[in-house]
Amino acid sequence: MASVKRGHSPENVYHRGPATLRRSQVPSTTTDQRLLEGNDGASWLHTDPWRVLRIQSEFVEGFGALAELGPAISVFGSARTPRDHPTYDLGVHVGRHIAEAGYACITGGGPGVMEAANKGALESGGVSVGLGIELPFETGLNEFVDLGINFRYFFVRKTMFIKYAEGFVVLPGGMGTLDELFEAITLVQTQKISSFPIVLIGSDYWQELIDWLGSTALGRGTIGEADLSLVQIVDDPAEAVALVVAGARHGQDPAVGQDGEEVHGTSEAES
């Protein structure tokens, strides 16, 4: 409750919850007065305190919707990938293998690679999840999403991608994909999360980036040599999913199984 204290002090002291205000910071009206007058239209919707409640509500909605999801793998890739592109087909196979492994498939819910992974998971009887985001060019959730949540705030959405997944499979993508990739790498590198495999699909797309990290970044001392082992590159969707599943279950290098032997996925030709 806000109050103004007058006494021995030559200045007004105003208490608003835990905040103490003096001199020019003392408001001319009280919180109750502004609430009851109700003549400020809808401007209060855009104040920071109200945003905090909105952010809290997004976390609550996300946690509530995904709490009983079960084991899941998040898949990232470009929203610009057309349906007739080979990478789209890779995304479908990734979603299919995730579902066949008994995992839910989480994507950003958009078109392109995200749609492909959702499609593969859905067609294979798996749980297909889309976590959308409010954007100026928003297209809505793709038609293959069974459980969809739309977010206003990127950081809330990012939390869901990490919290409810046991690893990432990353296909060729742009800025958004790179953002999710490097955030996950940072969280693993700083030990904010553990046993979180990250597998990239497409050596022709990703290898030069990893080579640059190993030459320029490592060469200049801005990363450690161990950081380069936090991701793996493969070309086979089945192998990518197998590596994530193995790493998540055993809490160790995703390339090594529980018995210490190297893990290999089933190739597309064998599946």
C-alpha positions as a LaTeX table, in Angstrom:
\begin{tabular}{lrrr}
\hline
Residue & $x$ (\AA) & $y$ (\AA) & $z$ (\AA) \\
\hline
Met1 & 0.00 & 0.00 & 0.00 \\
Ala2 & 1.40 & 3.37 & $-1.02$ \\
Ser3 & 1.72 & 6.09 & 1.60 \\
Val4 & 3.22 & 9.53 & 2.10 \\
Lys5 & 5.04 & 10.20 & 5.37 \\
Arg6 & 5.53 & 13.70 & 6.67 \\
Gly7 & 7.39 & 14.44 & 9.87 \\
His8 & 10.81 & 15.67 & 10.82 \\
Ser9 & 12.12 & 15.16 & 7.30 \\
Pro10 & 11.88 & 18.30 & 5.12 \\
Glu11 & 10.98 & 16.10 & 2.14 \\
Asn12 & 8.12 & 13.84 & 1.31 \\
Val13 & 8.81 & 10.11 & 1.53 \\
Tyr14 & 6.50 & 7.93 & $-0.52$ \\
His15 & 6.35 & 4.14 & $-0.12$ \\
Arg16 & 5.03 & 2.07 & $-3.01$ \\
Gly17 & 5.35 & $-1.56$ & $-1.99$ \\
Pro18 & 9.05 & $-2.21$ & $-1.44$ \\
Ala19 & 10.03 & 0.99 & $-3.29$ \\
Thr20 & 10.83 & 4.26 & $-1.48$ \\
Leu21 & 10.37 & 7.46 & $-3.48$ \\
Arg22 & 11.51 & 10.99 & $-2.57$ \\
Arg23 & 11.43 & 14.49 & $-3.99$ \\
Ser24 & 10.55 & 14.58 & $-7.69$ \\
Gln25 & 9.85 & 10.83 & $-7.74$ \\
Val26 & 6.81 & 11.19 & $-5.46$ \\
Pro27 & 3.71 & 10.75 & $-7.66$ \\
Ser28 & 0.84 & 13.21 & $-7.48$ \\
Thr29 & $-1.76$ & 10.42 & $-7.29$ \\
Thr30 & $-1.98$ & 7.07 & $-5.52$ \\
Thr31 & $-2.24$ & 3.63 & $-7.08$ \\
Asp32 & $-5.79$ & 3.21 & $-5.78$ \\
Gln33 & $-6.78$ & 6.57 & $-7.17$ \\
Arg34 & $-5.50$ & 5.74 & $-10.63$ \\
Leu35 & $-7.25$ & 2.37 & $-10.50$ \\
Leu36 & $-10.62$ & 3.71 & $-9.38$ \\
Glu37 & $-10.70$ & 6.74 & $-11.67$ \\
Gly38 & $-10.31$ & 4.40 & $-14.64$ \\
Asn39 & $-9.94$ & 7.20 & $-17.19$ \\
Asp40 & $-6.59$ & 6.17 & $-18.62$ \\
Gly41 & $-8.01$ & 3.91 & $-21.33$ \\
Ala42 & $-5.97$ & 0.83 & $-22.17$ \\
Ser43 & $-2.51$ & 2.36 & $-21.67$ \\
Trp44 & $-1.99$ & 0.32 & $-18.48$ \\
Leu45 & $-1.81$ & $-2.83$ & $-20.62$ \\
His46 & 1.58 & $-1.68$ & $-21.88$ \\
Thr47 & 3.29 & $-0.91$ & $-18.58$ \\
Asp48 & 6.18 & $-3.04$ & $-17.35$ \\
Pro49 & 4.40 & $-4.36$ & $-14.21$ \\
Trp50 & 1.57 & $-5.66$ & $-16.39$ \\
Arg51 & 4.09 & $-7.20$ & $-18.79$ \\
Val52 & 5.54 & $-9.14$ & $-15.87$ \\
Leu53 & 2.13 & $-10.69$ & $-15.23$ \\
Arg54 & 1.73 & $-11.45$ & $-18.92$ \\
Ile55 & 5.17 & $-13.09$ & $-18.98$ \\
Gln56 & 4.25 & $-15.09$ & $-15.89$ \\
Ser57 & 1.02 & $-16.22$ & $-17.53$ \\
Glu58 & 2.94 & $-17.44$ & $-20.59$ \\
Phe59 & 5.22 & $-19.53$ & $-18.40$ \\
Val60 & 2.21 & $-20.94$ & $-16.54$ \\
Glu61 & 0.40 & $-21.79$ & $-19.78$ \\
Gly62 & 3.50 & $-23.36$ & $-21.30$ \\
Phe63 & 4.34 & $-25.41$ & $-18.22$ \\
Gly64 & 0.74 & $-26.52$ & $-17.88$ \\
Ala65 & 0.41 & $-27.60$ & $-21.50$ \\
Leu66 & 3.72 & $-29.48$ & $-21.68$ \\
Ala67 & 4.14 & $-30.90$ & $-18.17$ \\
Glu68 & 2.72 & $-34.30$ & $-19.14$ \\
Leu69 & 4.24 & $-34.43$ & $-22.62$ \\
Gly70 & 6.76 & $-37.15$ & $-21.82$ \\
Pro71 & 10.19 & $-37.50$ & $-23.43$ \\
Ala72 & 10.66 & $-35.19$ & $-26.41$ \\
Ile73 & 13.24 & $-33.97$ & $-28.91$ \\
Ser74 & 13.24 & $-30.44$ & $-30.32$ \\
Val75 & 13.90 & $-29.98$ & $-34.04$ \\
Phe76 & 15.07 & $-26.76$ & $-35.68$ \\
Gly77 & 15.56 & $-25.65$ & $-39.26$ \\
Ser78 & 14.63 & $-23.03$ & $-41.80$ \\
Ala79 & 11.03 & $-21.87$ & $-42.21$ \\
Arg80 & 11.91 & $-21.04$ & $-45.83$ \\
Thr81 & 12.56 & $-24.60$ & $-46.94$ \\
Pro82 & 10.03 & $-25.50$ & $-49.70$ \\
Arg83 & 8.19 & $-28.79$ & $-49.65$ \\
Asp84 & 9.98 & $-30.07$ & $-52.75$ \\
His85 & 13.46 & $-29.47$ & $-51.27$ \\
Pro86 & 15.61 & $-32.44$ & $-50.12$ \\
Thr87 & 15.99 & $-30.82$ & $-46.69$ \\
Tyr88 & 12.22 & $-30.91$ & $-46.24$ \\
Asp89 & 12.33 & $-34.66$ & $-46.86$ \\
Leu90 & 15.10 & $-34.95$ & $-44.25$ \\
Gly91 & 12.86 & $-33.16$ & $-41.79$ \\
Val92 & 10.02 & $-35.61$ & $-42.42$ \\
His93 & 12.38 & $-38.52$ & $-41.76$ \\
Val94 & 13.63 & $-36.87$ & $-38.55$ \\
Gly95 & 10.08 & $-36.52$ & $-37.26$ \\
Arg96 & 9.33 & $-40.11$ & $-38.21$ \\
His97 & 12.36 & $-41.50$ & $-36.39$ \\
Ile98 & 11.61 & $-39.38$ & $-33.31$ \\
Ala99 & 8.08 & $-40.80$ & $-33.15$ \\
Glu100 & 9.29 & $-44.36$ & $-33.72$ \\
Ala101 & 11.75 & $-43.92$ & $-30.85$ \\
Gly102 & 8.84 & $-43.09$ & $-28.55$ \\
Tyr103 & 9.56 & $-39.38$ & $-28.29$ \\
Ala104 & 7.37 & $-36.35$ & $-28.93$ \\
Cys105 & 8.58 & $-34.00$ & $-31.66$ \\
Ile106 & 8.77 & $-30.31$ & $-30.71$ \\
Thr107 & 9.25 & $-27.62$ & $-33.36$ \\
Gly108 & 8.61 & $-23.92$ & $-33.73$ \\
Gly109 & 5.33 & $-24.85$ & $-35.39$ \\
Gly110 & 5.99 & $-22.91$ & $-38.57$ \\
Pro111 & 6.46 & $-23.91$ & $-42.21$ \\
Gly112 & 9.55 & $-25.39$ & $-43.87$ \\
Val113 & 11.66 & $-27.79$ & $-41.83$ \\
Met114 & 9.42 & $-27.31$ & $-38.79$ \\
Glu115 & 6.38 & $-28.41$ & $-40.75$ \\
Ala116 & 8.32 & $-31.36$ & $-42.19$ \\
Ala117 & 9.31 & $-32.69$ & $-38.76$ \\
Asn118 & 5.77 & $-32.25$ & $-37.42$ \\
Lys119 & 4.46 & $-34.06$ & $-40.50$ \\
Gly120 & 6.81 & $-37.01$ & $-40.05$ \\
Ala121 & 5.95 & $-37.34$ & $-36.37$ \\
Leu122 & 2.21 & $-37.12$ & $-36.95$ \\
Glu123 & 2.19 & $-39.63$ & $-39.80$ \\
Ser124 & 4.15 & $-42.08$ & $-37.66$ \\
Gly125 & 1.69 & $-41.90$ & $-34.78$ \\
Gly126 & 3.83 & $-39.67$ & $-32.57$ \\
Val127 & 2.99 & $-36.53$ & $-30.62$ \\
Ser128 & 3.51 & $-33.46$ & $-32.81$ \\
Val129 & 4.11 & $-30.22$ & $-30.88$ \\
Gly130 & 4.44 & $-26.67$ & $-32.21$ \\
Leu131 & 5.61 & $-23.70$ & $-30.16$ \\
Gly132 & 4.68 & $-20.64$ & $-32.20$ \\
Ile133 & 5.81 & $-17.05$ & $-31.78$ \\
Glu134 & 4.10 & $-13.73$ & $-32.45$ \\
Leu135 & 5.82 & $-12.16$ & $-35.47$ \\
Pro136 & 4.93 & $-9.39$ & $-37.94$ \\
Phe137 & 4.92 & $-11.97$ & $-40.74$ \\
Glu138 & 3.27 & $-14.69$ & $-38.67$ \\
Thr139 & 1.78 & $-17.57$ & $-40.67$ \\
Gly140 & 0.29 & $-19.50$ & $-37.76$ \\
Leu141 & 0.91 & $-23.08$ & $-36.72$ \\
Asn142 & 1.28 & $-25.63$ & $-39.49$ \\
Glu143 & $-1.47$ & $-28.17$ & $-40.11$ \\
Phe144 & 0.55 & $-31.09$ & $-38.69$ \\
Val145 & 0.69 & $-29.72$ & $-35.13$ \\
Asp146 & $-1.52$ & $-31.57$ & $-32.65$ \\
Leu147 & $-0.45$ & $-29.65$ & $-29.54$ \\
Gly148 & 0.25 & $-26.01$ & $-30.24$ \\
Ile149 & 1.09 & $-23.02$ & $-28.05$ \\
Asn150 & 1.61 & $-19.46$ & $-29.28$ \\
Phe151 & 3.98 & $-17.19$ & $-27.37$ \\
Arg152 & 4.51 & $-13.44$ & $-27.31$ \\
Tyr153 & 7.99 & $-13.60$ & $-25.82$ \\
Phe154 & 10.96 & $-15.38$ & $-27.36$ \\
Phe155 & 12.63 & $-16.12$ & $-24.03$ \\
Val156 & 9.55 & $-17.93$ & $-22.70$ \\
Arg157 & 9.38 & $-20.01$ & $-25.86$ \\
Lys158 & 13.10 & $-20.80$ & $-25.65$ \\
Thr159 & 12.63 & $-22.08$ & $-22.11$ \\
Met160 & 10.01 & $-24.55$ & $-23.35$ \\
Phe161 & 12.26 & $-25.82$ & $-26.15$ \\
Ile162 & 14.97 & $-26.62$ & $-23.61$ \\
Lys163 & 12.96 & $-27.66$ & $-20.55$ \\
Tyr164 & 10.77 & $-30.22$ & $-22.26$ \\
Ala165 & 13.31 & $-31.71$ & $-24.68$ \\
Glu166 & 16.07 & $-34.22$ & $-24.06$ \\
Gly167 & 18.15 & $-32.94$ & $-26.94$ \\
Phe168 & 18.19 & $-30.96$ & $-30.18$ \\
Val169 & 18.29 & $-32.09$ & $-33.80$ \\
Val170 & 19.24 & $-29.14$ & $-36.00$ \\
Leu171 & 18.77 & $-29.06$ & $-39.77$ \\
Pro172 & 19.97 & $-26.29$ & $-42.10$ \\
Gly173 & 18.47 & $-22.98$ & $-41.06$ \\
Gly174 & 19.02 & $-19.26$ & $-40.74$ \\
Met175 & 19.24 & $-16.74$ & $-37.92$ \\
Gly176 & 16.52 & $-18.27$ & $-35.74$ \\
Thr177 & 18.05 & $-21.73$ & $-36.06$ \\
Leu178 & 21.52 & $-20.41$ & $-35.25$ \\
Asp179 & 20.09 & $-18.54$ & $-32.27$ \\
Glu180 & 18.56 & $-21.70$ & $-30.81$ \\
Leu181 & 21.68 & $-23.74$ & $-31.61$ \\
Phe182 & 24.18 & $-21.44$ & $-29.94$ \\
Glu183 & 21.95 & $-20.81$ & $-26.94$ \\
Ala184 & 21.78 & $-24.56$ & $-26.34$ \\
Ile185 & 25.55 & $-24.89$ & $-26.78$ \\
Thr186 & 26.06 & $-22.05$ & $-24.28$ \\
Leu187 & 23.74 & $-23.63$ & $-21.71$ \\
Val188 & 25.61 & $-26.94$ & $-21.98$ \\
Gln189 & 29.02 & $-25.25$ & $-21.96$ \\
Thr190 & 28.15 & $-23.28$ & $-18.81$ \\
Gln191 & 26.60 & $-26.39$ & $-17.22$ \\
Lys192 & 23.18 & $-24.80$ & $-16.91$ \\
Ile193 & 21.88 & $-28.01$ & $-18.46$ \\
Ser194 & 23.51 & $-31.43$ & $-18.64$ \\
Ser195 & 23.07 & $-34.60$ & $-20.69$ \\
Phe196 & 21.71 & $-32.56$ & $-23.57$ \\
Pro197 & 22.87 & $-33.92$ & $-26.94$ \\
Ile198 & 22.97 & $-31.53$ & $-29.90$ \\
Val199 & 23.20 & $-33.11$ & $-33.36$ \\
Leu200 & 23.44 & $-31.22$ & $-36.65$ \\
Ile201 & 22.22 & $-32.82$ & $-39.87$ \\
Gly202 & 23.95 & $-31.90$ & $-43.12$ \\
Ser203 & 27.75 & $-31.87$ & $-43.23$ \\
Asp204 & 27.66 & $-29.85$ & $-46.46$ \\
Tyr205 & 25.83 & $-27.08$ & $-44.58$ \\
Trp206 & 27.37 & $-27.17$ & $-41.10$ \\
Gln207 & 30.97 & $-28.32$ & $-41.52$ \\
Glu208 & 32.40 & $-24.95$ & $-42.55$ \\
Leu209 & 30.85 & $-23.33$ & $-39.46$ \\
Ile210 & 32.42 & $-25.94$ & $-37.19$ \\
Asp211 & 35.72 & $-25.59$ & $-39.06$ \\
Trp212 & 35.63 & $-21.82$ & $-38.49$ \\
Leu213 & 35.01 & $-22.36$ & $-34.77$ \\
Gly214 & 37.93 & $-24.78$ & $-34.66$ \\
Ser215 & 40.32 & $-22.50$ & $-36.54$ \\
Thr216 & 39.42 & $-18.87$ & $-35.89$ \\
Ala217 & 37.52 & $-18.96$ & $-32.58$ \\
Leu218 & 39.67 & $-21.66$ & $-31.00$ \\
Gly219 & 42.80 & $-20.22$ & $-32.56$ \\
Arg220 & 42.15 & $-16.85$ & $-30.96$ \\
Gly221 & 41.32 & $-18.39$ & $-27.60$ \\
Thr222 & 37.69 & $-17.28$ & $-27.47$ \\
Ile223 & 36.44 & $-20.85$ & $-26.98$ \\
Gly224 & 37.95 & $-23.97$ & $-25.47$ \\
Glu225 & 38.80 & $-27.14$ & $-27.35$ \\
Ala226 & 36.21 & $-29.07$ & $-25.36$ \\
Asp227 & 33.50 & $-26.73$ & $-26.66$ \\
Leu228 & 33.88 & $-28.21$ & $-30.13$ \\
Ser229 & 32.74 & $-31.59$ & $-28.82$ \\
Leu230 & 29.37 & $-30.24$ & $-27.69$ \\
Val231 & 27.86 & $-30.79$ & $-31.14$ \\
Gln232 & 28.04 & $-33.59$ & $-33.69$ \\
Ile233 & 27.43 & $-33.53$ & $-37.42$ \\
Val234 & 25.79 & $-36.41$ & $-39.30$ \\
Asp235 & 23.99 & $-36.82$ & $-42.60$ \\
Asp236 & 21.52 & $-39.55$ & $-41.71$ \\
Pro237 & 18.30 & $-38.63$ & $-39.85$ \\
Ala238 & 18.11 & $-42.03$ & $-38.16$ \\
Glu239 & 21.64 & $-41.68$ & $-36.83$ \\
Ala240 & 20.91 & $-38.17$ & $-35.58$ \\
Val241 & 17.90 & $-39.33$ & $-33.57$ \\
Ala242 & 19.76 & $-42.39$ & $-32.27$ \\
Leu243 & 22.58 & $-40.18$ & $-31.02$ \\
Val244 & 20.21 & $-37.87$ & $-29.19$ \\
Val245 & 18.30 & $-40.77$ & $-27.63$ \\
Ala246 & 21.53 & $-42.48$ & $-26.53$ \\
Gly247 & 23.01 & $-39.29$ & $-25.11$ \\
Ala248 & 19.83 & $-38.38$ & $-23.26$ \\
Arg249 & 19.44 & $-41.83$ & $-21.72$ \\
His250 & 23.02 & $-42.31$ & $-20.66$ \\
Gly251 & 23.93 & $-38.76$ & $-19.70$ \\
Gln252 & 27.24 & $-38.90$ & $-21.56$ \\
Asp253 & 28.82 & $-38.36$ & $-24.93$ \\
Pro254 & 25.96 & $-39.12$ & $-27.34$ \\
Ala255 & 28.36 & $-40.98$ & $-29.63$ \\
Val256 & 28.99 & $-43.58$ & $-26.91$ \\
Gly257 & 26.43 & $-46.08$ & $-25.64$ \\
Gln258 & 25.96 & $-47.41$ & $-22.14$ \\
Asp259 & 28.40 & $-50.23$ & $-22.80$ \\
Gly260 & 31.05 & $-47.85$ & $-24.11$ \\
Glu261 & 30.52 & $-48.81$ & $-27.74$ \\
Glu262 & 29.93 & $-46.26$ & $-30.44$ \\
Val263 & 26.27 & $-45.65$ & $-31.30$ \\
His264 & 25.09 & $-45.77$ & $-34.89$ \\
Gly265 & 21.60 & $-45.11$ & $-36.14$ \\
Thr266 & 19.77 & $-47.19$ & $-38.71$ \\
Ser267 & 20.39 & $-45.73$ & $-42.13$ \\
Glu268 & 17.51 & $-44.72$ & $-44.37$ \\
Ala269 & 18.36 & $-47.60$ & $-46.68$ \\
Glu270 & 17.95 & $-50.08$ & $-43.82$ \\
Ser271 & 14.77 & $-48.59$ & $-42.36$ \\
\hline
\end{tabular}
